[in-house]
């Protein structure tokens, strides 16, 4: 996950040596640098709409890493992911696992389809709840409702530390707000929960009103994806890219149409680049975006509202500038690495 990669980089900058045990397409071990080692465990991936990896041997790799490395801190990412199932055993072993998560999967974060919703809810209130109760501390990437924390019995050991980003990598504020040529961008996977179908259905018709409108989708998608087939004449599907900061610099309006969301790295990056951002009012989106101050919000699936927001921003360069500059300021104040680093330093000192 992107958040894991970013945090591993941050912790190295703080002076820690980081050993990551994660899941992937094949089992391997890679010494990236003296301060970073990656151990991948082969998983069996259940595709969209489940989007869930299963790795039966994951626990054995974790135990071996603990025996060999004898770490000072044990950090587990994402509640209800297969990797998080090691938390109860770690606590029984006398460890103090710190659990990081951007959402309560199966509780406040749910897929769109009914069957996956049922599966995830069952897992959340059994294995997921046990993981939460077993963790020594829980770090949420964005604020959760107090009623959920109280209901789960974890309010006393929970705190909020955003994933954070290195804002020096994301510039471009100032030159993108005026002119008839407007680029609208989505960055993320083409999965059902991300609402890309709503994004395309709402925005593509606007090209008839605004000939200077460019629509681009950046991120992974499977071969012969139906959305690509349907919208290829009007939309640039760019696939996976490693030049996201540059693409965002040239983006005027950024859209995140998810039905469920944690704390989106893509949204943070777009805000840090000064894009005028539109997102659904779910999860961490509502934490990052102050409505009509640092961006615009809409309800998941409301294509008419989304189209209206985009039409307004296309026609009003001053509003794009106001929202974009406020978005950059919001990230600097709450999600910059300097802010996040201080919070992790305090947490690690306690541990």
Order of alpha helices (4+ residues) and beta strands (2+ residues): alpha-beta-beta-beta-beta-beta-alpha-beta-alpha-beta-alpha-alpha-beta-alpha-beta-beta-alpha-beta-alpha-beta-alpha-beta-alpha-beta-alpha-beta-alpha-alpha-alpha
